[in-house]
Amino acid sequence: MTSVVEANCDGLVGPTHSYVGLSPGNLASTRNAGEVSNPRGAALEGLSKMRRLYDLGLPQFVLPPHERPAISFLKQIGFFGSDEAVLEGVWKTAPALAAAACSASSMWAANAATVTPSADAGDGRVHFTPANLLTNLHRSLEGAQTTRVLRRLFPDERRFAVHEPLPAQPHFSDEGAANHVRLCAEHGAPGVNLFVWGREAWEHWEGRFPARQTREAFEAIQRRHGAARAVFPRQAKAAIAGGAFHNDVVCVGTRECLFFHERAFEDRAAMERDVRAAAKGLFEPAFVEISEAELPMADLVASYLFNSQLLVVPGEDRLLLLAPAETRDNPRAHAVAEALAASNGPIGRVEYVDVRQSMRNGGGPACLRLRVVLTDEELEAANPAQHFTPGLHTTLADWAERRYRDSLKPGDLADPLLLTESREALDELTQILDLGGDFYPFQRTA
Ligand code: SUG
């Protein structure tokens, strides 16, 4: 019998990890702008989280960071000369563009793509649409390289379809799996796909913060993947205004369990009705809702309770919530988490993980991973060099120790030495992860 698992593909933090305040509506990103970051510490935290998943018996993959500073983008917009001259020119005349070109934001792999497992896809392959991430300039630079990353990890076109990102128009503004939830009886069984959107393409958006996902983007993805049993709930405007720039800040789901905040959906009753109708005859959905009285929005955003990984652990009959350490630090969120574990509901226990470097940019445990449900055969067909093992953990930790700085001020991003160091680090990484010698733009122009 084929078994089916949910693999987590985590974005490895890149050498330019920094706090620049590039994402309006992401309150942590704005609040921490100008702080000193620790790229090495961030990479090691991410690796430790991957190790925890591995130790729990779950398949884990590593996604390589993108090349930053993105010199090819800067050349595209008119900066010229040697790479060093390009950097100097842009920092002197357009520092906002320079900062965008340096962001290590590809680490938040929940925004890499929307994924449809073969059990739900029209043609029985696993489908991926890399996100175009149009809302923020620094993130819009990710789509092309993400497409390359996913094609390298899942190369077999008989099993995997890695599409191009959607057209680069605001009508199709797309942030990937951060706004998608799949519920099912078990991973390999038919699922119900919640595509949660923030605005309609032709709607006049007056929100204080951007709504990053359009309904039309998800409808296009649903069509091209042939994704079955799709429902399209609207994200609550109040959630976006309160700092939930993606649905995964207020909601997480796996198997039959949808765990969410009262303010997550614009029309909560319609969401429940549609999910129940789509799940009919397949499984009984379990709605675990937390009220505003139990966890006010401000505590939700500070604690990132819902940006946890909700995991089916081999040998355990109830789910594990892998929450950020900030949830434990926040008395209200901590009380909610512990009460969940003490109840008889679908969530059996809670663990806490330290990803503080990422959290300061608004990225919790769930932001750092892309979930991909795979059959045994599909799992076998993924690039084995990216499959996380204790050996790979040791190799990558050693690589980050040698190659990454442990302190980076936003002003250091202008340092030409950082460009050289980053390229040397990535060049070595292409060997460790067997990515090929032409994986990064700098390797193709060298
Ligand atoms: O897109 N932060 C990311 C965080 C993404 C979190 N992902 C999920 N919720 N799935 C963002 O806002 C901040 C970068 C800076 O400010 O330097 C940033 O891009």
Residues whose N, C-alpha, C, O or C-beta is under 5 A from the ligand:
A	BS01	SUG	S18 Y19 V20 G21 L22 S23 N26 S29 S105 W108 A110 N111 A178 H246 D248 N361 G362 G363 C367
